[in-house]
Amino acid sequence: MPISPDLLEILVCPMGKSELLLDGERLICKRCGPVFQIKDGIPIMLIEEAELPAGCKSIQDLPCVKAGDAK
């Protein structure tokens, strides 16, 4: 089940509140890079469940956290 364009328009990264890119069955933060899976049409937006980008061993390594932009 695909995500509706209306939902995609309001979803943001839970850390830095940046825009997300839809890539198949996942959403990717355009700024800091964590990957959020979509299961049964529902985006799993928990940062603890996200796949961290290369070079990030923990949530504290995300660029938005290091810059102090994470909420």
N, CA, C and O atoms as a GROMACS GRO file, in nm:
protein
  284
    1MET      N    1   0.085  -0.118   0.000
    1MET     CA    2   0.000   0.000   0.000
    1MET      C    3   0.089   0.124   0.000
    1MET      O    4   0.166   0.145   0.094
    2PRO      N    5   0.080   0.206  -0.104
    2PRO     CA    6   0.165   0.325  -0.112
    2PRO      C    7   0.120   0.435  -0.015
    2PRO      O    8   0.005   0.439   0.029
    3ILE      N    9   0.213   0.523   0.015
    3ILE     CA   10   0.182   0.639   0.099
    3ILE      C   11   0.116   0.744   0.010
    3ILE      O   12   0.158   0.768  -0.103
    4SER      N   13   0.012   0.806   0.062
    4SER     CA   14  -0.056   0.909  -0.016
    4SER      C   15   0.033   1.033  -0.026
    4SER      O   16   0.109   1.063   0.067
    5PRO      N   17   0.024   1.105  -0.136
    5PRO     CA   18   0.101   1.229  -0.150
    5PRO      C   19   0.071   1.330  -0.040
    5PRO      O   20   0.159   1.405   0.002
    6ASP      N   21  -0.054   1.332   0.008
    6ASP     CA   22  -0.090   1.425   0.117
    6ASP      C   23  -0.015   1.392   0.245
    6ASP      O   24   0.032   1.482   0.314
    7LEU      N   25  -0.003   1.264   0.277
    7LEU     CA   26   0.070   1.223   0.397
    7LEU      C   27   0.218   1.251   0.380
    7LEU      O   28   0.283   1.302   0.472
    8LEU      N   29   0.272   1.219   0.264
    8LEU     CA   30   0.415   1.243   0.239
    8LEU      C   31   0.449   1.391   0.252
    8LEU      O   32   0.558   1.426   0.297
    9GLU      N   33   0.357   1.476   0.214
    9GLU     CA   34   0.380   1.620   0.221
    9GLU      C   35   0.395   1.671   0.365
    9GLU      O   36   0.466   1.768   0.388
   10ILE      N   37   0.329   1.606   0.462
   10ILE     CA   38   0.336   1.655   0.600
   10ILE      C   39   0.438   1.579   0.686
   10ILE      O   40   0.474   1.627   0.794
   11LEU      N   41   0.484   1.464   0.640
   11LEU     CA   42   0.582   1.388   0.718
   11LEU      C   43   0.719   1.456   0.712
   11LEU      O   44   0.760   1.505   0.607
   12VAL      N   45   0.788   1.458   0.825
   12VAL     CA   46   0.924   1.510   0.832
   12VAL      C   47   1.007   1.416   0.919
   12VAL      O   48   0.953   1.333   0.992
   13CYS      N   49   1.136   1.429   0.910
   13CYS     CA   50   1.227   1.350   0.993
   13CYS      C   51   1.199   1.385   1.140
   13CYS      O   52   1.189   1.502   1.174
   14PRO      N   53   1.188   1.284   1.226
   14PRO     CA   54   1.160   1.312   1.367
   14PRO      C   55   1.276   1.379   1.441
   14PRO      O   56   1.258   1.429   1.552
   15MET      N   57   1.393   1.381   1.382
   15MET     CA   58   1.507   1.443   1.448
   15MET      C   59   1.522   1.590   1.410
   15MET      O   60   1.502   1.678   1.493
   16GLY      N   61   1.556   1.617   1.286
   16GLY     CA   62   1.583   1.755   1.243
   16GLY      C   63   1.468   1.822   1.172
   16GLY      O   64   1.481   1.936   1.126
   17LYS      N   65   1.354   1.753   1.163
   17LYS     CA   66   1.232   1.806   1.099
   17LYS      C   67   1.253   1.838   0.951
   17LYS      O   68   1.186   1.926   0.896
   18SER      N   69   1.345   1.768   0.887
   18SER     CA   70   1.373   1.789   0.745
   18SER      C   71   1.279   1.709   0.657
   18SER      O   72   1.214   1.615   0.702
   19GLU      N   73   1.273   1.748   0.531
   19GLU     CA   74   1.189   1.682   0.431
   19GLU      C   75   1.237   1.538   0.407
   19GLU      O   76   1.355   1.508   0.420
   20LEU      N   77   1.143   1.451   0.372
   20LEU     CA   78   1.173   1.311   0.346
   20LEU      C   79   1.158   1.279   0.198
   20LEU      O   80   1.075   1.337   0.128
   21LEU      N   81   1.240   1.186   0.151
   21LEU     CA   82   1.236   1.138   0.014
   21LEU      C   83   1.179   0.998   0.014
   21LEU      O   84   1.227   0.912   0.087
   22LEU      N   85   1.077   0.973  -0.068
   22LEU     CA   86   1.019   0.840  -0.081
   22LEU      C   87   1.104   0.759  -0.177
   22LEU      O   88   1.127   0.801  -0.291
   23ASP      N   89   1.152   0.644  -0.131
   23ASP     CA   90   1.237   0.555  -0.211
   23ASP      C   91   1.183   0.414  -0.198
   23ASP      O   92   1.227   0.338  -0.111
   24GLY      N   93   1.089   0.378  -0.282
   24GLY     CA   94   1.027   0.246  -0.274
   24GLY      C   95   0.948   0.230  -0.146
   24GLY      O   96   0.850   0.302  -0.124
   25GLU      N   97   0.989   0.136  -0.063
   25GLU     CA   98   0.921   0.107   0.064
   25GLU      C   99   0.995   0.168   0.182
   25GLU      O  100   0.998   0.111   0.291
   26ARG      N  101   1.054   0.285   0.160
   26ARG     CA  102   1.124   0.352   0.269
   26ARG      C  103   1.125   0.502   0.246
   26ARG      O  104   1.108   0.551   0.134
   27LEU      N  105   1.146   0.574   0.355
   27LEU     CA  106   1.158   0.719   0.352
   27LEU      C  107   1.298   0.755   0.401
   27LEU      O  108   1.347   0.698   0.498
   28ILE      N  109   1.361   0.848   0.333
   28ILE     CA  110   1.498   0.887   0.368
   28ILE      C  111   1.499   1.036   0.398
   28ILE      O  112   1.448   1.117   0.320
   29CYS      N  113   1.558   1.072   0.512
   29CYS     CA  114   1.572   1.214   0.545
   29CYS      C  115   1.671   1.278   0.447
   29CYS      O  116   1.783   1.229   0.430
   30LYS      N  117   1.629   1.386   0.384
   30LYS     CA  118   1.713   1.453   0.285
   30LYS      C  119   1.834   1.522   0.347
   30LYS      O  120   1.932   1.549   0.279
   31ARG      N  121   1.826   1.551   0.477
   31ARG     CA  122   1.937   1.623   0.540
   31ARG      C  123   2.034   1.531   0.613
   31ARG      O  124   2.154   1.532   0.586
   32CYS      N  125   1.981   1.451   0.705
   32CYS     CA  126   2.073   1.373   0.790
   32CYS      C  127   2.081   1.225   0.753
   32CYS      O  128   2.168   1.155   0.804
   33GLY      N  129   1.993   1.177   0.667
   33GLY     CA  130   2.008   1.046   0.608
   33GLY      C  131   1.950   0.921   0.670
   33GLY      O  132   1.962   0.815   0.608
   34PRO      N  133   1.888   0.924   0.789
   34PRO     CA  134   1.832   0.798   0.838
   34PRO      C  135   1.721   0.748   0.745
   34PRO      O  136   1.651   0.826   0.680
   35VAL      N  137   1.708   0.616   0.740
   35VAL     CA  138   1.611   0.550   0.653
   35VAL      C  139   1.500   0.491   0.739
   35VAL      O  140   1.527   0.414   0.831
   36PHE      N  141   1.377   0.527   0.709
   36PHE     CA  142   1.260   0.480   0.782
   36PHE      C  143   1.182   0.385   0.693
   36PHE      O  144   1.141   0.422   0.583
   37GLN      N  145   1.161   0.263   0.740
   37GLN     CA  146   1.088   0.163   0.663
   37GLN      C  147   0.939   0.193   0.661
   37GLN      O  148   0.885   0.257   0.751
   38ILE      N  149   0.874   0.146   0.556
   38ILE     CA  150   0.728   0.154   0.545
   38ILE      C  151   0.677   0.011   0.549
   38ILE      O  152   0.711  -0.070   0.462
   39LYS      N  153   0.595  -0.020   0.648
   39LYS     CA  154   0.542  -0.156   0.663
   39LYS      C  155   0.390  -0.152   0.651
   39LYS      O  156   0.322  -0.082   0.726
   40ASP      N  157   0.339  -0.228   0.555
   40ASP     CA  158   0.194  -0.233   0.530
   40ASP      C  159   0.136  -0.094   0.508
   40ASP      O  160   0.025  -0.064   0.551
   41GLY      N  161   0.213  -0.008   0.441
   41GLY     CA  162   0.166   0.126   0.410
   41GLY      C  163   0.182   0.226   0.522
   41GLY      O  164   0.140   0.342   0.509
   42ILE      N  165   0.242   0.184   0.633
   42ILE     CA  166   0.258   0.272   0.750
   42ILE      C  167   0.405   0.304   0.769
   42ILE      O  168   0.486   0.212   0.790
   43PRO      N  169   0.443   0.432   0.762
   43PRO     CA  170   0.583   0.467   0.785
   43PRO      C  171   0.619   0.451   0.933
   43PRO      O  172   0.548   0.498   1.021
   44ILE      N  173   0.730   0.383   0.958
   44ILE     CA  174   0.779   0.363   1.095
   44ILE      C  175   0.876   0.477   1.124
   44ILE      O  176   0.993   0.471   1.086
   45MET      N  177   0.826   0.581   1.190
   45MET     CA  178   0.903   0.704   1.208
   45MET      C  179   0.976   0.713   1.342
   45MET      O  180   1.012   0.822   1.386
   46LEU      N  181   0.998   0.602   1.406
   46LEU     CA  182   1.075   0.600   1.531
   46LEU      C  183   1.223   0.601   1.497
   46LEU      O  184   1.271   0.514   1.424
   47ILE      N  185   1.296   0.698   1.548
   47ILE     CA  186   1.439   0.708   1.516
   47ILE      C  187   1.513   0.583   1.565
   47ILE      O  188   1.613   0.544   1.505
   48GLU      N  189   1.464   0.522   1.671
   48GLU     CA  190   1.528   0.400   1.722
   48GLU      C  191   1.514   0.282   1.625
   48GLU      O  192   1.592   0.187   1.632
   49GLU      N  193   1.416   0.288   1.537
   49GLU     CA  194   1.392   0.182   1.439
   49GLU      C  195   1.457   0.214   1.304
   49GLU      O  196   1.459   0.129   1.215
   50ALA      N  197   1.508   0.334   1.287
   50ALA     CA  198   1.564   0.376   1.159
   50ALA      C  199   1.700   0.313   1.133
   50ALA      O  200   1.773   0.278   1.226
   51GLU      N  201   1.731   0.299   1.005
   51GLU     CA  202   1.864   0.256   0.963
   51GLU      C  203   1.949   0.383   0.953
   51GLU      O  204   1.915   0.475   0.878
   52LEU      N  205   2.057   0.388   1.028
   52LEU     CA  206   2.142   0.508   1.028
   52LEU      C  207   2.228   0.511   0.902
   52LEU      O  208   2.263   0.406   0.848
   53PRO      N  209   2.261   0.630   0.853
   53PRO     CA  210   2.344   0.640   0.733
   53PRO      C  211   2.488   0.596   0.760
   53PRO      O  212   2.531   0.588   0.875
   54ALA      N  213   2.560   0.568   0.653
   54ALA     CA  214   2.701   0.529   0.665
   54ALA      C  215   2.777   0.634   0.745
   54ALA      O  216   2.758   0.754   0.727
   55GLY      N  217   2.863   0.588   0.832
   55GLY     CA  218   2.943   0.677   0.914
   55GLY      C  219   2.880   0.715   1.047
   55GLY      O  220   2.945   0.778   1.130
   56CYS      N  221   2.755   0.678   1.068
   56CYS     CA  222   2.686   0.707   1.193
   56CYS      C  223   2.668   0.577   1.271
   56CYS      O  224   2.597   0.487   1.228
   57LYS      N  225   2.733   0.570   1.385
   57LYS     CA  226   2.721   0.450   1.468
   57LYS      C  227   2.608   0.463   1.570
   57LYS      O  228   2.561   0.363   1.624
   58SER      N  229   2.566   0.586   1.596
   58SER     CA  230   2.458   0.609   1.691
   58SER      C  231   2.380   0.733   1.647
   58SER      O  232   2.421   0.806   1.557
   59ILE      N  233   2.267   0.755   1.711
   59ILE     CA  234   2.183   0.871   1.680
   59ILE      C  235   2.262   1.001   1.701
   59ILE      O  236   2.241   1.098   1.628
   60GLN      N  237   2.351   1.003   1.800
   60GLN     CA  238   2.428   1.124   1.829
   60GLN      C  239   2.524   1.160   1.716
   60GLN      O  240   2.574   1.273   1.712
   61ASP      N  241   2.552   1.066   1.624
   61ASP     CA  242   2.641   1.093   1.512
   61ASP      C  243   2.570   1.158   1.393
   61ASP      O  244   2.636   1.201   1.298
   62LEU      N  245   2.436   1.167   1.397
   62LEU     CA  246   2.363   1.227   1.286
   62LEU      C  247   2.400   1.375   1.272
   62LEU      O  248   2.416   1.444   1.372
   63PRO      N  249   2.413   1.424   1.149
   63PRO     CA  250   2.450   1.565   1.128
   63PRO      C  251   2.356   1.663   1.198
   63PRO      O  252   2.402   1.765   1.249
   64CYS      N  253   2.226   1.634   1.201
   64CYS     CA  254   2.132   1.727   1.264
   64CYS      C  255   2.153   1.733   1.416
   64CYS      O  256   2.133   1.838   1.477
   65VAL      N  257   2.193   1.622   1.475
   65VAL     CA  258   2.220   1.620   1.619
   65VAL      C  259   2.348   1.696   1.648
   65VAL      O  260   2.353   1.777   1.741
   66LYS      N  261   2.451   1.671   1.569
   66LYS     CA  262   2.579   1.740   1.589
   66LYS      C  263   2.565   1.891   1.571
   66LYS      O  264   2.634   1.968   1.638
   67ALA      N  265   2.477   1.933   1.480
   67ALA     CA  266   2.457   2.076   1.456
   67ALA      C  267   2.364   2.140   1.559
   67ALA      O  268   2.347   2.262   1.560
   68GLY      N  269   2.303   2.058   1.644
   68GLY     CA  270   2.212   2.111   1.745
   68GLY      C  271   2.072   2.138   1.693
   68GLY      O  272   1.993   2.206   1.758
   69ASP      N  273   2.040   2.084   1.574
   69ASP     CA  274   1.909   2.108   1.514
   69ASP      C  275   1.805   2.004   1.551
   69ASP      O  276   1.686   2.025   1.528
   70ALA      N  277   1.847   1.894   1.609
   70ALA     CA  278   1.753   1.786   1.644
   70ALA      C  279   1.667   1.830   1.761
   70ALA      O  280   1.714   1.895   1.854
   71LYS      N  281   1.540   1.792   1.755
   71LYS     CA  282   1.445   1.829   1.860
   71LYS      C  283   1.416   1.709   1.947
   71LYS      O  284   1.338   1.719   2.041
   0.00000   0.00000   0.00000
